[in-house]
């Protein structure tokens, strides 16, 4: 029996073959420490700097504005806690949203325990933050606004460029977690107007265990970890050259593929949605109908539990009811709760996320399996 169709690309992606090939030399012959002055070290350093350039190109930044981290969680912590440490003498207030990833919410709550004020903005029924709410929340002592670019559960894209204009006019720094955006929608730090931006390698076909933080020139940021002066003094520790090379190749491929990939991802997503609508009455879309990631379909199946539905269809479909990073097992999604989705609708929610390797045959198999599973449970 073949493996089930993988529809959980927002949780993690398989490693692209070209990306794997790009990293292997740095696990084999080019094993040097990038800080070493001899040829082994210089070869490793060159790989790191080439990757920095590739990531900068992907997001419209300068290479010196890219800081490598071990993951997006670390990048988010560096952005939030780093700004807080740098500005603690004059600022004591942070703003974030109710639908952020735990790696944003938890650092904010940690800072609240340390005496910072934290405003958690609500979202509307589509999962979007109100620009008016952002304006009203800003105070003279606001250090940072952190709002994700696109939500990992429902795919809703936030009005980051509009938030940036407000933040800049009030002298407030803006961070966005763009872990879900890379390779799916265009990313340009200047068009977005952000001061800090987070990337996660394993969300766009690189391995797990590598991420990056864009830090615009002049942004007040203090290191969170103590050690040597790696990564412009912001992230100590010997660079993981192989994974950084992989991230660089992922950025290069994402930049090259993006226009066609965006169209194809949306085509696969919409095909899946249409087939499910044809077989299941009263199916409900969660999130924004238009301002959302092209690969993400969060839908509520009427009269059944999303967990039970996926368990019933497990031989043919591998998907999730929400973020793989949230604890709570069968707990209702906090994102849907923040969107004020009804309890019944939230219980029936399933997140289906397609990727570059999803085929029309995969969509056909997954849709039929989900329809069959729903009919069994609903009968």
C-alpha angles and dihedrals in degrees: 000000000000123000117268120266109273111233099158101091091137089064094050140323131229115255112264113238092234090052091050090051091050093057101041097079089059090055092048124030103356096061099138127131109253089224093059116101097216126090095270091055094043092054089053092046091051090055091051093050093046089053090049089055093049093052092046089053092050093056101030095251137127118262092240089059093064120094119188119223137176093254144335091274090061091045091052091049091049091050097048103034091035093057091044092053093046095049101032092113094063107015133055106166134087131185125205138149135259093242100055124129114263089251087068101034096047096053088049091051090046089055089048088059087053092056104273121133113234125195114200109200121216123231131221126247090278093054097253128136117236116241089213090055090052092051092049093048096055115102133182088259097048110129103178145007115206116189123157120244096224129004118247095215108040099015095232113162117221125224091249096159090054092047089049092056091053093044093049093048089055097042095248125141119237127212125184128191103222096172092125096043106063113103093007105066134009116281121198119158093204095051089046091045095219128153095204131024131181128217130187120204097209092057092066106038102283121114125274117264102056133087141150140222123210110216114185117225112275096018113146106241132153124197117257095203126055121226142085123344101267121148096022089313092296103099117030121201135081109289118253093235098186094052093042089053088051091051090050091053090047089054092048092050093044091053092049097044102038104100094049094035093055092053094045095047091052091048091054092045093049093045089055092048093050093050092049092047090052092055104034123051120216095019109167127214114220118208133019116334094217112010096066141101113286092232102046127095117173110180137166118227110214120243098002140083115255090221092052091046093054091045090053092049096039096117090061107024133046109193140122142233093233144323116355087212096064120092122218102082103217096015117131113261115270089213092059089044090054088051088055092238111170118262093247092049092048093049091054095049123123127180113219114185123181128202144194092284097050112115133196088251089056090051092050093050094045095046093050092047093051093046091049092047092049092051092051093050095040097049 
